[in-house]
Amino acid sequence: MVIAEDFFEQFNSGNLLAGDAPLRYRRTVLEPGGSVIGERSGEELLGRPQSMGALQRWMAAEFNPAP
């Protein structure tokens, strides 16, 4: 769940095929498949180490919605 939310923040939530994120995901995660360590391909996609920030933001929005 942590990595999924972190990856998802890279995409345009209104149009998942817009921008450069879909192609970057394909080239850095899908194409290499198991030939690259998952953590390394994730860092390459994100441009940084994975973090809990995206999951924390999602949880805050999901479970503490604005009034």
N, C-alpha and C positions, 0 to 999 in steps of 0.2 A: 504494500500500500504506500509506503514512504516513497519508493522510487517512482511508482506510477504517478503520484501527485506531482512530484518534482519534474518528471518528464512532461506531464500534461500542461504545466504552466508555460512551457516553451511554445505551445500551440495557441492559435487564435481560437478561443472557445466558440465564437460565432460561426467560424468556417475552418474546420480542422485541416483543410487542404490548402489554406492560404499561407502566404509567407514562405520563409526558407526552412522552417522547422520540419515539415514532412520529408523533404529531401535529405536534410541533415540526419534525421532519425533513420531513414532508409540506409544511408551510406555508412553511418557510424555504428548502428546497432544491428539492423537486419542483415545487411550484406555480409559482414564478417562472421555472423552467427557465432558458433562456439569456438572459432579460431582465435578470438580475443577474449580476455577475461572480462566478464560482465561489468565489473566495477570500472575498469579502464574505459570501456566503450561508453558507459554512462557519463563519466567525467568528460570525455571528449564531446559528447552531445551537449552537456550542460555548460561546458567551459569552466567548470569548477568541481570540487568534490560534492558528492550528494549531501543533502542536508534535510533536517526535519522541518524546515521552515514552511514548505509548501503544504505538508500535511497539517501542520499547526494552523495555518491560515484557513485551510479547508474545514477543519474541525470547528474553528471559531465561527465561520460563516454558517456551517450546517447546524450546529447545536446551540448557537447563541445569536439567532437572527436579530437584525435591527428591528426595533418596534415600529 
